Amino acid sequence: DPVRPWNFSAGPAVLAPEVLAQAQRELLDWRGTGASVMEVSHRGRDFMDMAEEAEQDLRTLMGIPDRYAVLFLQGGATQHFAQLAMNLAAPGDSADYVVTGHWSQKAVREAEPYVRTRVAASTEADGFRRVPSVIDVDPGAAYLHYTPNETIHGTEFHRIPESGDVPLVADMSSDILSRPLDVSRFGMIYAGAQKNIGPSGLVLLIIREDLLQRTGRPMADIFRYARHVERDSMLNTPNTWGWYLAGLTFKWIAAQGGLDVIGERNRAKAEALYAAIDGSGGFYRNDIDPDSRSRMNVPFRLHDEALNTLFLEESSQAGLLALKGHRALGGMRASIYNAMPMAGVKALIQFMRDFAQRHG
Ligand code: PMP
């Protein structure tokens, strides 16, 4: 097998090599159909079987209760920033938002044409360096939306916020399937696939069925979650390739031992990397409040920004890819999703130590 470099991309991100290898093996002839999964009807037996199995595997992995529908949609998480407001809020309703960084801000902005948004908590005044400890939930809100993991700022909630009877809606694009989760605490969970699931262009949506008939707002069928549920995510042609890759990834997670094992690995990986940053004598820095640090996206800065270019050049030569931080923040960011093993994190830590020694 070719040795691949360690890929720390924030998304689209590294996928498990076993998943890619299986997709490669099946590319020219999937299930004896004489075609790839991309070349057969989504209404044919083979695709329908695969699609159903992927959903069942996900339900088992996450322990999704029967009263929740699972959808495999399109449009990216960004489209659902707007679409969830159309579906969960009636005209004139107000909805609560927790603002913890770039993605939750965007979720507010995109919902604004459809619902009166209200900020129930914000950490902007603290430079988004932590998640809020108190959320002022309006009991009359149509829903409370939050972003459990801020991919750019590198913060993560390590507890599910209390929302009382207000349905809790979570954009889990960058932390879904990263550890066990009590799905019953949520009204709706959604996630763009391109971090822990598969290729971009697929959005996974888990929604409590009583929320499907909420608003009476006139809208085209294609926007209505209830219609997608009625038609098993095949109201129109789904992202067949994405669905298939997601299914392979669910089986891969199960083969690793499920979310308990994955969660423990992710905890250990993040702990090792933060320890290396904190123990670097100030050469590297992460300013996020330790209780709010993300296990998925680890932003860090070099003490001397003039070394950034050299760090990126040398790390890439050492087989460590995509460490450049998001343009909004600068610095570095190592994304260490499920498919990044501890060996990759150790290679990064070793490189960081060597680099600091040579340039300290
Ligand atoms: N939410 C979060 C937390 C993200 O990380 C991203 C993408 N990185 C998005 C939303 C936007 O996803 P998409 O590009 O699929 O619309």
Residues whose N, C-alpha, C, O or C-beta is under 5 A from the ligand:
A	BS01	PMP	G11 G75 G76 A77 T78 Q79 W103 N149 T151 D171 S173 S174 G192
